Amino acid sequence: AEKIAEAALAAERTKLEQTEAGVKQREAARHTKRVKKSIWHFTVSLKRRALLGWLCELDEAHRRRRLLRKALARMKLRALSRSFEAWIEFRRRIKESRMERRVLEL
């Protein structure tokens, strides 16, 4: 009877140890899964941030280029209008000198 009780106790103990080992394995598996998931989330967020930063930088460069293009167009327009005004002034002076010559001829 004592041997049967000891055997039952030993069987219970091994069953308990097996259950304990199973629980530990499941906890370890959950932990590794959680760690893998957090690593994945971290890498994805890093990639997302990098992409967002790159897009913002691209947008900033585009904005800068557009502003430079506008400024260049403005400068060209000013130069054009200045040369046009100078040409008009030149024509006006030529007309004036012609008129003066005609007046002097009379």
Secondary structure as GFF3:
##gff-version 3
##sequence-region A 1 106
A	DSSP	alpha_helix	2	105	.	.	.	ID=ss1
###
